[in-house]
Amino acid sequence: MILQGRAWKFGDDINTDIIIPSRYCELDPQEYKKHIMEPIRPDFYSQIKQGDMIFAGKSFGIGSSRGQAVVGLLEAGLRAIVAHSFARIFYRSAINEGLPVIECPEASDQAEDGDHVQVDLASGIIVNQTRKKEFQFHPFPQLVRDILLAGGGIHYYRQKDNSSKGR
């Protein structure tokens, strides 16, 4: 599973209230995307394209365990988050929704807005094509890759359940 897109750089302690402010959590999930990162980058949604990725510092996704944050990122077309570290609840929610969350401080530190990046989830390699640098991260286990490929945990288990019924 290889992802390609542009990098968007953010700092440390990006909490779920920054990712999607609570006042928007009652909207239809497809509307979340318009408000992603609004408190710190009000025009962010108008700049991103399908397949882009966030590169951030420490503790991405801290704060409440708001599932709308992950859904909003996916609805906006973002396909991965690379950071120094993640809040554990956010990390688990992201995998469950089918959003790869990758801990790779070196790649995050050296990325800048607009860099063209490629992430290979199977081999654990991030290539910053703009800066001509390659970074290694711990590849996901096969089960996690299968969940991500299926689009999240619910889709994975539905597929698995349907395949077992055909036997």
N, C-alpha and C positions, 0 to 999 in steps of 0.2 A: 504494500500500500504506500504509494508515493504521492505526497501533497506538494503543490507548487503554488506560490503566490507572493504577494508583497508583505514586507514586515511593517508593523506599526509598533513603535517603542513607547513603553510606559514604565513608570518607576516602581518603587516599593509600595506595599500596603494598599493595593487596589482592592477596596472592599466591595461587597455586593451592592451597597448603596450607591457606589460610583458606577458600577457596571450597569445597573438598572435601578434608578431611584424608586423608592417605595410608592410614590404617588402614581406611578405608571403600572403597578403590578396588577391592577384590576382590569386593565385593557385586554383586548384580544391578544394572544401571544404573537400574532403576526405584526402587531403594532410595537412590540418591545424594541425591535431593531432600530426604530427611529430615535430612540432615547438612550442607546448604548453609549456609555462614557460621557453622557451629557454634562455632568457637573464639572468635569475637568477639560473636556474637549467638545464643546457644543456642536461643532460641525462634523464630528467624526463620521456619522452615518453617511453623509453626502460624499465622503472621500473614499470609503472602502469599496472594494469590489469582491465579488464571489471568489472564494479561495484564499483571501488574505489571512494573515496570522498575526497574533499579538505576541510581542517579545517584552517581557516585564521583569521586574526585580523580585524581591522577597515577598512572601506571604500574599500571593495573588489569590483573591477570592475570600479574604478574611471577612469576618462579620457574621451576619445572620446566615442561616443555611437556606437562603432564598433560591429555590430552583429556577425562578424566572431569570436569574442572571445567566445561567447556562443556556437556557432556551433562547434568550435574547441574542446572545452571541452567535448561536447557530442560525437563527432567523436572519441575522445581519449578513450571513454568508461567510463568517469567519470559520476556518477549518482546523485551527490548532492554536494552542497557547503554549508558548515556550517561556519558562520563567526560572528564576533561582529556586523558588519553592512555592508550594500551594497550601492553602488551608485544606486540611484533610477532608472535611465534608464537601467542600467545593470540588476537590479532586475526584472523589467517589461519584458525585452527582454528574460531573463532566463525562466520565467514562460511561456511566449508566445512560446518558443521553446521546452518546456517540461522538463526543468532542475530545480529541486527543489532547492531553495535558502532559507536557514534557519538561522534566527538570534538567536544564542544561545552562548553568550560569555563564559559561564562556560564550555560548552562542548569543545569549540574551545581551550580555555586556557589549558585544561587538556589532550588534545589529542597529540600524538606523531606519527611520521612516523611509519607506519606498524601496529599500533593498529587496532584490529578488532572491527568494529563498526556496529551497527544496528540502523536504523532510521525508526520509525513508523510515517508516515505522518498523519495518521488519529487520533492517540492519542496524538501526539506531544511529543513523548519520544525518546530520543537518549540513547542508551546503549553502553558504551565503554566496550566491553567484556574483553579486555585485562586488563584494570584497575579496572574492576568490579564496575563501577560507572554508575549512571543513571542521566539523565538531562531532564528537562521539557522545551519545547518551546511552543509558541502559535501555536496550530494546524491550518492548512490551512482550510479555509471555504470549504464547499462541492464543490462549483463551481470551485475553484482553484484545488482541488484534482481531479476533473473530467477532467479538462484541462491537468493536469500533466499525468494522467492515459492514456489519449488519445494520448499523445506524443506532446502536444502543442495546441495552439489556433486554428490554421488552421485545424488540424485534428479533434479537438473537434467540430468545427462548421460544418465541412463536415459530420461528423457522425450524428450530430443533424439534419442537413438538409436532409440527406438520410433517417433518421428514420421518419421524418415528411412527407416525400413523400409517404410512405407506408400506410398512413392513409386514 
